[in-house]
Amino acid sequence: MDRIKDYFNQGVTFVKEAWTELSKVHFSSPRDTLRATVVVVVVTLLMAAWLGVIDFFATRIVREFLS
């Protein structure tokens, strides 16, 4: 029975500590989240385009050497 009480007390302690830590978290505003998302999407598209161009020219160079 003491073992069950210990587990219960550990669970209660964990939840209290987790709640305390969660109250310290700063959540971004929806506007900041939208801005960050736009930056990520734009950078991803730019990198995809850059890699696509590099791949296109690398493929053409290799084909020239092989033909």
N, CA, C, O and CB atoms as a CASP TS submission, in Angstrom:
PFRMAT TS
TARGET T0000
AUTHOR 0000-0000-0000
METHOD Language model
MODEL 1
PARENT N/A
ATOM      1  N   MET     1       0.813  -1.198   0.000  1.00  0.00           N
ATOM      2  CA  MET     1       0.000   0.000   0.000  1.00  0.00           C
ATOM      3  C   MET     1       0.859   1.265   0.000  1.00  0.00           C
ATOM      4  O   MET     1       0.509   2.257  -0.640  1.00  0.00           O
ATOM      5  CB  MET     1      -0.926  -0.004   1.199  1.00  0.00           C
ATOM      6  N   ASP     2       1.967   1.227   0.710  1.00  0.00           N
ATOM      7  CA  ASP     2       2.869   2.374   0.716  1.00  0.00           C
ATOM      8  C   ASP     2       3.441   2.625  -0.672  1.00  0.00           C
ATOM      9  O   ASP     2       3.671   3.764  -1.077  1.00  0.00           O
ATOM     10  CB  ASP     2       3.999   2.159   1.721  1.00  0.00           C
ATOM     11  N   ARG     3       3.661   1.541  -1.379  1.00  0.00           N
ATOM     12  CA  ARG     3       4.211   1.655  -2.730  1.00  0.00           C
ATOM     13  C   ARG     3       3.245   2.401  -3.653  1.00  0.00           C
ATOM     14  O   ARG     3       3.660   3.223  -4.470  1.00  0.00           O
ATOM     15  CB  ARG     3       4.520   0.260  -3.302  1.00  0.00           C
ATOM     16  N   ILE     4       1.965   2.107  -3.512  1.00  0.00           N
ATOM     17  CA  ILE     4       0.951   2.769  -4.333  1.00  0.00           C
ATOM     18  C   ILE     4       0.889   4.261  -3.971  1.00  0.00           C
ATOM     19  O   ILE     4       0.765   5.108  -4.856  1.00  0.00           O
ATOM     20  CB  ILE     4      -0.446   2.094  -4.138  1.00  0.00           C
ATOM     21  N   LYS     5       0.973   4.576  -2.688  1.00  0.00           N
ATOM     22  CA  LYS     5       0.966   5.978  -2.262  1.00  0.00           C
ATOM     23  C   LYS     5       2.185   6.725  -2.804  1.00  0.00           C
ATOM     24  O   LYS     5       2.084   7.884  -3.208  1.00  0.00           O
ATOM     25  CB  LYS     5       0.931   6.070  -0.727  1.00  0.00           C
ATOM     26  N   ASP     6       3.338   6.050  -2.811  1.00  0.00           N
ATOM     27  CA  ASP     6       4.550   6.672  -3.347  1.00  0.00           C
ATOM     28  C   ASP     6       4.383   6.997  -4.830  1.00  0.00           C
ATOM     29  O   ASP     6       4.731   8.090  -5.276  1.00  0.00           O
ATOM     30  CB  ASP     6       5.765   5.750  -3.139  1.00  0.00           C
ATOM     31  N   TYR     7       3.845   6.036  -5.595  1.00  0.00           N
ATOM     32  CA  TYR     7       3.622   6.274  -7.022  1.00  0.00           C
ATOM     33  C   TYR     7       2.651   7.424  -7.229  1.00  0.00           C
ATOM     34  O   TYR     7       2.865   8.270  -8.097  1.00  0.00           O
ATOM     35  CB  TYR     7       3.094   5.005  -7.705  1.00  0.00           C
ATOM     36  N   PHE     8       1.596   7.460  -6.447  1.00  0.00           N
ATOM     37  CA  PHE     8       0.608   8.530  -6.553  1.00  0.00           C
ATOM     38  C   PHE     8       1.245   9.875  -6.237  1.00  0.00           C
ATOM     39  O   PHE     8       1.043  10.849  -6.963  1.00  0.00           O
ATOM     40  CB  PHE     8      -0.578   8.267  -5.613  1.00  0.00           C
ATOM     41  N   ASN     9       2.013   9.931  -5.154  1.00  0.00           N
ATOM     42  CA  ASN     9       2.680  11.180  -4.770  1.00  0.00           C
ATOM     43  C   ASN     9       3.685  11.626  -5.826  1.00  0.00           C
ATOM     44  O   ASN     9       3.816  12.821  -6.088  1.00  0.00           O
ATOM     45  CB  ASN     9       3.382  11.013  -3.423  1.00  0.00           C
ATOM     46  N   GLN    10       4.392  10.683  -6.430  1.00  0.00           N
ATOM     47  CA  GLN    10       5.323  11.029  -7.505  1.00  0.00           C
ATOM     48  C   GLN    10       4.565  11.604  -8.699  1.00  0.00           C
ATOM     49  O   GLN    10       5.017  12.556  -9.334  1.00  0.00           O
ATOM     50  CB  GLN    10       6.143   9.793  -7.934  1.00  0.00           C
ATOM     51  N   GLY    11       3.423  11.021  -8.992  1.00  0.00           N
ATOM     52  CA  GLY    11       2.604  11.521 -10.097  1.00  0.00           C
ATOM     53  C   GLY    11       2.099  12.933  -9.826  1.00  0.00           C
ATOM     54  O   GLY    11       2.139  13.787 -10.711  1.00  0.00           O
ATOM     55  N   VAL    12       1.633  13.178  -8.628  1.00  0.00           N
ATOM     56  CA  VAL    12       1.143  14.503  -8.251  1.00  0.00           C
ATOM     57  C   VAL    12       2.290  15.514  -8.322  1.00  0.00           C
ATOM     58  O   VAL    12       2.121  16.618  -8.839  1.00  0.00           O
ATOM     59  CB  VAL    12       0.521  14.477  -6.825  1.00  0.00           C
ATOM     60  N   THR    13       3.449  15.129  -7.802  1.00  0.00           N
ATOM     61  CA  THR    13       4.610  16.020  -7.842  1.00  0.00           C
ATOM     62  C   THR    13       4.992  16.341  -9.278  1.00  0.00           C
ATOM     63  O   THR    13       5.289  17.491  -9.602  1.00  0.00           O
ATOM     64  CB  THR    13       5.801  15.390  -7.106  1.00  0.00           C
ATOM     65  N   PHE    14       4.987  15.333 -10.136  1.00  0.00           N
ATOM     66  CA  PHE    14       5.324  15.543 -11.544  1.00  0.00           C
ATOM     67  C   PHE    14       4.358  16.530 -12.192  1.00  0.00           C
ATOM     68  O   PHE    14       4.788  17.450 -12.889  1.00  0.00           O
ATOM     69  CB  PHE    14       5.307  14.209 -12.304  1.00  0.00           C
ATOM     70  N   VAL    15       3.080  16.350 -11.973  1.00  0.00           N
ATOM     71  CA  VAL    15       2.083  17.235 -12.587  1.00  0.00           C
ATOM     72  C   VAL    15       2.256  18.666 -12.086  1.00  0.00           C
ATOM     73  O   VAL    15       2.155  19.609 -12.872  1.00  0.00           O
ATOM     74  CB  VAL    15       0.653  16.734 -12.286  1.00  0.00           C
ATOM     75  N   LYS    16       2.513  18.841 -10.795  1.00  0.00           N
ATOM     76  CA  LYS    16       2.725  20.187 -10.247  1.00  0.00           C
ATOM     77  C   LYS    16       3.956  20.842 -10.868  1.00  0.00           C
ATOM     78  O   LYS    16       3.915  22.008 -11.260  1.00  0.00           O
ATOM     79  CB  LYS    16       2.876  20.127  -8.717  1.00  0.00           C
ATOM     80  N   GLU    17       5.047  20.088 -10.953  1.00  0.00           N
ATOM     81  CA  GLU    17       6.274  20.643 -11.530  1.00  0.00           C
ATOM     82  C   GLU    17       6.092  20.950 -13.014  1.00  0.00           C
ATOM     83  O   GLU    17       6.569  21.975 -13.501  1.00  0.00           O
ATOM     84  CB  GLU    17       7.445  19.670 -11.334  1.00  0.00           C
ATOM     85  N   ALA    18       5.403  20.064 -13.732  1.00  0.00           N
ATOM     86  CA  ALA    18       5.163  20.289 -15.157  1.00  0.00           C
ATOM     87  C   ALA    18       4.305  21.539 -15.355  1.00  0.00           C
ATOM     88  O   ALA    18       4.557  22.320 -16.271  1.00  0.00           O
ATOM     89  CB  ALA    18       4.478  19.055 -15.798  1.00  0.00           C
ATOM     90  N   TRP    19       3.303  21.734 -14.512  1.00  0.00           N
ATOM     91  CA  TRP    19       2.440  22.909 -14.620  1.00  0.00           C
ATOM     92  C   TRP    19       3.234  24.183 -14.340  1.00  0.00           C
ATOM     93  O   TRP    19       3.041  25.201 -15.004  1.00  0.00           O
ATOM     94  CB  TRP    19       1.249  22.797 -13.649  1.00  0.00           C
ATOM     95  N   THR    20       4.126  24.117 -13.354  1.00  0.00           N
ATOM     96  CA  THR    20       4.967  25.267 -13.035  1.00  0.00           C
ATOM     97  C   THR    20       5.852  25.625 -14.220  1.00  0.00           C
ATOM     98  O   THR    20       5.970  26.800 -14.571  1.00  0.00           O
ATOM     99  CB  THR    20       5.827  24.980 -11.795  1.00  0.00           C
ATOM    100  N   GLU    21       6.475  24.629 -14.840  1.00  0.00           N
ATOM    101  CA  GLU    21       7.336  24.882 -16.001  1.00  0.00           C
ATOM    102  C   GLU    21       6.528  25.412 -17.180  1.00  0.00           C
ATOM    103  O   GLU    21       6.985  26.299 -17.902  1.00  0.00           O
ATOM    104  CB  GLU    21       8.078  23.601 -16.409  1.00  0.00           C
ATOM    105  N   LEU    22       5.337  24.873 -17.372  1.00  0.00           N
ATOM    106  CA  LEU    22       4.491  25.310 -18.483  1.00  0.00           C
ATOM    107  C   LEU    22       4.075  26.766 -18.316  1.00  0.00           C
ATOM    108  O   LEU    22       3.904  27.480 -19.304  1.00  0.00           O
ATOM    109  CB  LEU    22       3.249  24.419 -18.591  1.00  0.00           C
ATOM    110  N   SER    23       3.914  27.204 -17.088  1.00  0.00           N
ATOM    111  CA  SER    23       3.532  28.597 -16.868  1.00  0.00           C
ATOM    112  C   SER    23       4.675  29.558 -17.206  1.00  0.00           C
ATOM    113  O   SER    23       4.435  30.754 -17.373  1.00  0.00           O
ATOM    114  CB  SER    23       3.095  28.797 -15.420  1.00  0.00           C
ATOM    115  N   LYS    24       5.900  29.064 -17.309  1.00  0.00           N
ATOM    116  CA  LYS    24       7.050  29.894 -17.644  1.00  0.00           C
ATOM    117  C   LYS    24       7.249  30.038 -19.158  1.00  0.00           C
ATOM    118  O   LYS    24       8.044  30.862 -19.610  1.00  0.00           O
ATOM    119  CB  LYS    24       8.299  29.313 -17.016  1.00  0.00           C
ATOM    120  N   VAL    25       6.535  29.244 -19.921  1.00  0.00           N
ATOM    121  CA  VAL    25       6.716  29.219 -21.376  1.00  0.00           C
ATOM    122  C   VAL    25       6.075  30.455 -21.996  1.00  0.00           C
ATOM    123  O   VAL    25       4.966  30.849 -21.633  1.00  0.00           O
ATOM    124  CB  VAL    25       6.109  27.927 -21.988  1.00  0.00           C
ATOM    125  N   HIS    26       6.798  31.061 -22.943  1.00  0.00           N
ATOM    126  CA  HIS    26       6.266  32.199 -23.690  1.00  0.00           C
ATOM    127  C   HIS    26       5.803  31.693 -25.052  1.00  0.00           C
ATOM    128  O   HIS    26       6.607  31.195 -25.840  1.00  0.00           O
ATOM    129  CB  HIS    26       7.338  33.340 -23.841  1.00  0.00           C
ATOM    130  N   PHE    27       4.528  31.820 -25.322  1.00  0.00           N
ATOM    131  CA  PHE    27       3.982  31.396 -26.601  1.00  0.00           C
ATOM    132  C   PHE    27       3.952  32.593 -27.548  1.00  0.00           C
ATOM    133  O   PHE    27       3.585  33.701 -27.158  1.00  0.00           O
ATOM    134  CB  PHE    27       2.560  30.786 -26.428  1.00  0.00           C
ATOM    135  N   SER    28       4.342  32.353 -28.784  1.00  0.00           N
ATOM    136  CA  SER    28       4.343  33.422 -29.787  1.00  0.00           C
ATOM    137  C   SER    28       2.920  33.824 -30.133  1.00  0.00           C
ATOM    138  O   SER    28       1.977  33.043 -30.013  1.00  0.00           O
ATOM    139  CB  SER    28       5.093  32.980 -31.056  1.00  0.00           C
ATOM    140  N   SER    29       2.801  35.070 -30.567  1.00  0.00           N
ATOM    141  CA  SER    29       1.491  35.539 -31.002  1.00  0.00           C
ATOM    142  C   SER    29       1.185  34.926 -32.374  1.00  0.00           C
ATOM    143  O   SER    29       2.102  34.519 -33.088  1.00  0.00           O
ATOM    144  CB  SER    29       1.444  37.108 -31.059  1.00  0.00           C
ATOM    145  N   PRO    30      -0.076  34.860 -32.737  1.00  0.00           N
ATOM    146  CA  PRO    30      -0.420  34.327 -34.055  1.00  0.00           C
ATOM    147  C   PRO    30       0.272  35.090 -35.195  1.00  0.00           C
ATOM    148  O   PRO    30       0.641  34.497 -36.209  1.00  0.00           O
ATOM    149  CB  PRO    30      -1.929  34.372 -34.249  1.00  0.00           C
ATOM    150  N   ARG    31       0.441  36.396 -35.021  1.00  0.00           N
ATOM    151  CA  ARG    31       1.103  37.202 -36.058  1.00  0.00           C
ATOM    152  C   ARG    31       2.565  36.787 -36.211  1.00  0.00           C
ATOM    153  O   ARG    31       3.055  36.641 -37.331  1.00  0.00           O
ATOM    154  CB  ARG    31       1.011  38.708 -35.717  1.00  0.00           C
ATOM    155  N   ASP    32       3.263  36.597 -35.090  1.00  0.00           N
ATOM    156  CA  ASP    32       4.662  36.165 -35.142  1.00  0.00           C
ATOM    157  C   ASP    32       4.780  34.764 -35.747  1.00  0.00           C
ATOM    158  O   ASP    32       5.702  34.481 -36.511  1.00  0.00           O
ATOM    159  CB  ASP    32       5.282  36.187 -33.732  1.00  0.00           C
ATOM    160  N   THR    33       3.843  33.907 -35.396  1.00  0.00           N
ATOM    161  CA  THR    33       3.851  32.554 -35.946  1.00  0.00           C
ATOM    162  C   THR    33       3.651  32.580 -37.459  1.00  0.00           C
ATOM    163  O   THR    33       4.317  31.844 -38.188  1.00  0.00           O
ATOM    164  CB  THR    33       2.762  31.699 -35.282  1.00  0.00           C
ATOM    165  N   LEU    34       2.736  33.424 -37.931  1.00  0.00           N
ATOM    166  CA  LEU    34       2.497  33.554 -39.363  1.00  0.00           C
ATOM    167  C   LEU    34       3.742  34.073 -40.070  1.00  0.00           C
ATOM    168  O   LEU    34       4.119  33.562 -41.124  1.00  0.00           O
ATOM    169  CB  LEU    34       1.308  34.485 -39.629  1.00  0.00           C
ATOM    170  N   ARG    35       4.381  35.086 -39.492  1.00  0.00           N
ATOM    171  CA  ARG    35       5.601  35.633 -40.098  1.00  0.00           C
ATOM    172  C   ARG    35       6.694  34.569 -40.196  1.00  0.00           C
ATOM    173  O   ARG    35       7.345  34.437 -41.232  1.00  0.00           O
ATOM    174  CB  ARG    35       6.111  36.835 -39.284  1.00  0.00           C
ATOM    175  N   ALA    36       6.889  33.821 -39.130  1.00  0.00           N
ATOM    176  CA  ALA    36       7.920  32.777 -39.136  1.00  0.00           C
ATOM    177  C   ALA    36       7.592  31.703 -40.174  1.00  0.00           C
ATOM    178  O   ALA    36       8.487  31.195 -40.850  1.00  0.00           O
ATOM    179  CB  ALA    36       8.054  32.138 -37.734  1.00  0.00           C
ATOM    180  N   THR    37       6.319  31.363 -40.298  1.00  0.00           N
ATOM    181  CA  THR    37       5.903  30.364 -41.287  1.00  0.00           C
ATOM    182  C   THR    37       6.182  30.857 -42.700  1.00  0.00           C
ATOM    183  O   THR    37       6.672  30.098 -43.537  1.00  0.00           O
ATOM    184  CB  THR    37       4.409  30.033 -41.127  1.00  0.00           C
ATOM    185  N   VAL    38       5.877  32.111 -42.970  1.00  0.00           N
ATOM    186  CA  VAL    38       6.133  32.678 -44.296  1.00  0.00           C
ATOM    187  C   VAL    38       7.626  32.653 -44.600  1.00  0.00           C
ATOM    188  O   VAL    38       8.024  32.310 -45.713  1.00  0.00           O
ATOM    189  CB  VAL    38       5.591  34.122 -44.387  1.00  0.00           C
ATOM    190  N   VAL    39       8.455  33.013 -43.626  1.00  0.00           N
ATOM    191  CA  VAL    39       9.907  32.985 -43.834  1.00  0.00           C
ATOM    192  C   VAL    39      10.370  31.566 -44.162  1.00  0.00           C
ATOM    193  O   VAL    39      11.168  31.372 -45.080  1.00  0.00           O
ATOM    194  CB  VAL    39      10.649  33.514 -42.580  1.00  0.00           C
ATOM    195  N   VAL    40       9.882  30.587 -43.429  1.00  0.00           N
ATOM    196  CA  VAL    40      10.284  29.200 -43.672  1.00  0.00           C
ATOM    197  C   VAL    40       9.860  28.753 -45.069  1.00  0.00           C
ATOM    198  O   VAL    40      10.643  28.120 -45.777  1.00  0.00           O
ATOM    199  CB  VAL    40       9.676  28.265 -42.607  1.00  0.00           C
ATOM    200  N   VAL    41       8.644  29.071 -45.470  1.00  0.00           N
ATOM    201  CA  VAL    41       8.151  28.661 -46.794  1.00  0.00           C
ATOM    202  C   VAL    41       8.961  29.340 -47.896  1.00  0.00           C
ATOM    203  O   VAL    41       9.335  28.690 -48.872  1.00  0.00           O
ATOM    204  CB  VAL    41       6.646  29.004 -46.948  1.00  0.00           C
ATOM    205  N   VAL    42       9.234  30.627 -47.755  1.00  0.00           N
ATOM    206  CA  VAL    42       9.995  31.349 -48.779  1.00  0.00           C
ATOM    207  C   VAL    42      11.411  30.796 -48.893  1.00  0.00           C
ATOM    208  O   VAL    42      11.895  30.553 -49.998  1.00  0.00           O
ATOM    209  CB  VAL    42      10.039  32.854 -48.459  1.00  0.00           C
ATOM    210  N   VAL    43      12.067  30.600 -47.777  1.00  0.00           N
ATOM    211  CA  VAL    43      13.440  30.062 -47.807  1.00  0.00           C
ATOM    212  C   VAL    43      13.445  28.658 -48.411  1.00  0.00           C
ATOM    213  O   VAL    43      14.347  28.316 -49.176  1.00  0.00           O
ATOM    214  CB  VAL    43      14.051  30.032 -46.376  1.00  0.00           C
ATOM    215  N   THR    44      12.451  27.850 -48.075  1.00  0.00           N
ATOM    216  CA  THR    44      12.358  26.504 -48.643  1.00  0.00           C
ATOM    217  C   THR    44      12.183  26.549 -50.147  1.00  0.00           C
ATOM    218  O   THR    44      12.828  25.786 -50.866  1.00  0.00           O
ATOM    219  CB  THR    44      11.205  25.740 -48.012  1.00  0.00           C
ATOM    220  N   LEU    45      11.324  27.426 -50.636  1.00  0.00           N
ATOM    221  CA  LEU    45      11.113  27.549 -52.079  1.00  0.00           C
ATOM    222  C   LEU    45      12.374  28.044 -52.789  1.00  0.00           C
ATOM    223  O   LEU    45      12.716  27.559 -53.868  1.00  0.00           O
ATOM    224  CB  LEU    45       9.945  28.499 -52.364  1.00  0.00           C
ATOM    225  N   LEU    46      13.062  29.009 -52.180  1.00  0.00           N
ATOM    226  CA  LEU    46      14.304  29.505 -52.779  1.00  0.00           C
ATOM    227  C   LEU    46      15.370  28.404 -52.845  1.00  0.00           C
ATOM    228  O   LEU    46      16.057  28.253 -53.855  1.00  0.00           O
ATOM    229  CB  LEU    46      14.837  30.707 -51.977  1.00  0.00           C
ATOM    230  N   MET    47      15.496  27.654 -51.777  1.00  0.00           N
ATOM    231  CA  MET    47      16.481  26.565 -51.768  1.00  0.00           C
ATOM    232  C   MET    47      16.112  25.485 -52.791  1.00  0.00           C
ATOM    233  O   MET    47      16.985  24.935 -53.462  1.00  0.00           O
ATOM    234  CB  MET    47      16.586  25.944 -50.356  1.00  0.00           C
ATOM    235  N   ALA    48      14.827  25.190 -52.904  1.00  0.00           N
ATOM    236  CA  ALA    48      14.384  24.197 -53.885  1.00  0.00           C
ATOM    237  C   ALA    48      14.691  24.669 -55.300  1.00  0.00           C
ATOM    238  O   ALA    48      15.145  23.886 -56.134  1.00  0.00           O
ATOM    239  CB  ALA    48      12.879  23.919 -53.732  1.00  0.00           C
ATOM    240  N   ALA    49      14.444  25.943 -55.569  1.00  0.00           N
ATOM    241  CA  ALA    49      14.743  26.488 -56.895  1.00  0.00           C
ATOM    242  C   ALA    49      16.247  26.446 -57.159  1.00  0.00           C
ATOM    243  O   ALA    49      16.680  26.044 -58.239  1.00  0.00           O
ATOM    244  CB  ALA    49      14.215  27.935 -57.020  1.00  0.00           C
ATOM    245  N   TRP    50      17.040  26.859 -56.174  1.00  0.00           N
ATOM    246  CA  TRP    50      18.503  26.847 -56.320  1.00  0.00           C
ATOM    247  C   TRP    50      19.015  25.430 -56.594  1.00  0.00           C
ATOM    248  O   TRP    50      19.821  25.221 -57.501  1.00  0.00           O
ATOM    249  CB  TRP    50      19.175  27.418 -55.051  1.00  0.00           C
ATOM    250  N   LEU    51      18.551  24.472 -55.815  1.00  0.00           N
ATOM    251  CA  LEU    51      18.985  23.088 -56.027  1.00  0.00           C
ATOM    252  C   LEU    51      18.504  22.545 -57.368  1.00  0.00           C
ATOM    253  O   LEU    51      19.198  21.757 -58.011  1.00  0.00           O
ATOM    254  CB  LEU    51      18.477  22.196 -54.896  1.00  0.00           C
ATOM    255  N   GLY    52      17.308  22.971 -57.790  1.00  0.00           N
ATOM    256  CA  GLY    52      16.802  22.550 -59.097  1.00  0.00           C
ATOM    257  C   GLY    52      17.672  23.070 -60.227  1.00  0.00           C
ATOM    258  O   GLY    52      17.956  22.341 -61.178  1.00  0.00           O
ATOM    259  N   VAL    53      18.098  24.324 -60.134  1.00  0.00           N
ATOM    260  CA  VAL    53      18.976  24.907 -61.159  1.00  0.00           C
ATOM    261  C   VAL    53      20.320  24.190 -61.170  1.00  0.00           C
ATOM    262  O   VAL    53      20.817  23.826 -62.235  1.00  0.00           O
ATOM    263  CB  VAL    53      19.181  26.423 -60.914  1.00  0.00           C
ATOM    264  N   ILE    54      20.902  23.988 -60.016  1.00  0.00           N
ATOM    265  CA  ILE    54      22.184  23.284 -59.922  1.00  0.00           C
ATOM    266  C   ILE    54      22.061  21.878 -60.499  1.00  0.00           C
ATOM    267  O   ILE    54      22.932  21.433 -61.247  1.00  0.00           O
ATOM    268  CB  ILE    54      22.664  23.221 -58.458  1.00  0.00           C
ATOM    269  N   ASP    55      20.980  21.178 -60.152  1.00  0.00           N
ATOM    270  CA  ASP    55      20.766  19.822 -60.661  1.00  0.00           C
ATOM    271  C   ASP    55      20.609  19.826 -62.178  1.00  0.00           C
ATOM    272  O   ASP    55      21.147  18.956 -62.862  1.00  0.00           O
ATOM    273  CB  ASP    55      19.529  19.192 -60.005  1.00  0.00           C
ATOM    274  N   PHE    56      19.874  20.801 -62.703  1.00  0.00           N
ATOM    275  CA  PHE    56      19.663  20.886 -64.145  1.00  0.00           C
ATOM    276  C   PHE    56      20.994  21.019 -64.883  1.00  0.00           C
ATOM    277  O   PHE    56      21.262  20.287 -65.836  1.00  0.00           O
ATOM    278  CB  PHE    56      18.750  22.072 -64.483  1.00  0.00           C
ATOM    279  N   PHE    57      21.833  21.974 -64.426  1.00  0.00           N
ATOM    280  CA  PHE    57      23.113  22.192 -65.105  1.00  0.00           C
ATOM    281  C   PHE    57      24.086  21.045 -64.866  1.00  0.00           C
ATOM    282  O   PHE    57      24.849  20.694 -65.767  1.00  0.00           O
ATOM    283  CB  PHE    57      23.737  23.500 -64.640  1.00  0.00           C
ATOM    284  N   ALA    58      24.079  20.467 -63.703  1.00  0.00           N
ATOM    285  CA  ALA    58      24.958  19.318 -63.444  1.00  0.00           C
ATOM    286  C   ALA    58      24.571  18.138 -64.336  1.00  0.00           C
ATOM    287  O   ALA    58      25.438  17.427 -64.844  1.00  0.00           O
ATOM    288  CB  ALA    58      24.891  18.904 -61.951  1.00  0.00           C
ATOM    289  N   THR    59      23.278  17.935 -64.521  1.00  0.00           N
ATOM    290  CA  THR    59      22.815  16.849 -65.393  1.00  0.00           C
ATOM    291  C   THR    59      23.244  17.098 -66.839  1.00  0.00           C
ATOM    292  O   THR    59      23.679  16.176 -67.529  1.00  0.00           O
ATOM    293  CB  THR    59      21.278  16.705 -65.311  1.00  0.00           C
ATOM    294  N   ARG    60      23.121  18.334 -67.289  1.00  0.00           N
ATOM    295  CA  ARG    60      23.535  18.657 -68.665  1.00  0.00           C
ATOM    296  C   ARG    60      25.034  18.452 -68.853  1.00  0.00           C
ATOM    297  O   ARG    60      25.460  17.935 -69.886  1.00  0.00           O
ATOM    298  CB  ARG    60      23.161  20.108 -69.014  1.00  0.00           C
ATOM    299  N   ILE    61      25.832  18.846 -67.876  1.00  0.00           N
ATOM    300  CA  ILE    61      27.286  18.671 -67.966  1.00  0.00           C
ATOM    301  C   ILE    61      27.645  17.197 -68.023  1.00  0.00           C
ATOM    302  O   ILE    61      28.470  16.787 -68.840  1.00  0.00           O
ATOM    303  CB  ILE    61      27.989  19.338 -66.774  1.00  0.00           C
ATOM    304  N   VAL    62      27.034  16.404 -67.166  1.00  0.00           N
ATOM    305  CA  VAL    62      27.322  14.956 -67.153  1.00  0.00           C
ATOM    306  C   VAL    62      26.904  14.322 -68.471  1.00  0.00           C
ATOM    307  O   VAL    62      27.623  13.479 -69.007  1.00  0.00           O
ATOM    308  CB  VAL    62      26.596  14.259 -65.973  1.00  0.00           C
ATOM    309  N   ARG    63      25.750  14.716 -69.000  1.00  0.00           N
ATOM    310  CA  ARG    63      25.304  14.154 -70.287  1.00  0.00           C
ATOM    311  C   ARG    63      26.262  14.524 -71.418  1.00  0.00           C
ATOM    312  O   ARG    63      26.497  13.719 -72.319  1.00  0.00           O
ATOM    313  CB  ARG    63      23.885  14.648 -70.624  1.00  0.00           C
ATOM    314  N   GLU    64      26.812  15.732 -71.375  1.00  0.00           N
ATOM    315  CA  GLU    64      27.785  16.138 -72.398  1.00  0.00           C
ATOM    316  C   GLU    64      29.042  15.272 -72.342  1.00  0.00           C
ATOM    317  O   GLU    64      29.583  14.878 -73.375  1.00  0.00           O
ATOM    318  CB  GLU    64      28.160  17.618 -72.220  1.00  0.00           C
ATOM    319  N   PHE    65      29.493  14.986 -71.139  1.00  0.00           N
ATOM    320  CA  PHE    65      30.690  14.166 -70.993  1.00  0.00           C
ATOM    321  C   PHE    65      30.425  12.720 -71.395  1.00  0.00           C
ATOM    322  O   PHE    65      31.329  12.060 -71.909  1.00  0.00           O
ATOM    323  CB  PHE    65      31.198  14.224 -69.558  1.00  0.00           C
ATOM    324  N   LEU    66      29.229  12.211 -71.181  1.00  0.00           N
ATOM    325  CA  LEU    66      28.937  10.818 -71.473  1.00  0.00           C
ATOM    326  C   LEU    66      28.532  10.578 -72.923  1.00  0.00           C
ATOM    327  O   LEU    66      28.565   9.437 -73.384  1.00  0.00           O
ATOM    328  CB  LEU    66      27.854  10.335 -70.567  1.00  0.00           C
ATOM    329  N   SER    67      28.158  11.608 -73.642  1.00  0.00           N
ATOM    330  CA  SER    67      27.714  11.374 -75.030  1.00  0.00           C
ATOM    331  C   SER    67      28.806  11.662 -76.038  1.00  0.00           C
ATOM    332  O   SER    67      28.591  11.513 -77.241  1.00  0.00           O
ATOM    333  CB  SER    67      26.501  12.229 -75.347  1.00  0.00           C
TER
END
